[in-house]
Amino acid sequence: MSRRRYRIEYLPVAENDLLDIVDYIARDRPTAARAFVDRLDRAVARLAVFPRSGRQPDDQRLRAAGYRIVVVDDYLVFYVVRSSAVQIRRVIHGARRYDFLL
């Protein structure tokens, strides 16, 4: 039995988040930045097959809007599942207050 595969879409703001994170890490540790991207890519690729595997946020407003979260190292990947796609909406450091960003 084959599973349905969802398309992965990064919103532009999430792409910018990711570029900023990788630039920040690469300043001091380029190898660590590449390794982070690899771990994030693997985590996001799993969502194509298991789109609801991320946890629901504690914030009720985000939960009601259908957000889910995948944790990659110290970062939170916020996404929503749409009919045939997983939309990556933000990638934010876990120590940041994020409710106002989404």
HELIX and SHEET records of a PDB file:
HELIX    1   1 PRO A   12  ASP A   28  1                                  17    
HELIX    2   2 PRO A   30  LEU A   47  1                                  18    
HELIX    3   3 GLN A   60  ALA A   64  1                                   5    
SHEET    1   A 4 ARG A   7  TYR A  10  0                                        
SHEET    2   A 4 ALA A  85  HIS A  93  1                                        
SHEET    3   A 4 TYR A  75  VAL A  81 -1                                        
SHEET    4   A 4 TYR A  67  VAL A  72 -1                                        
END                                                                             
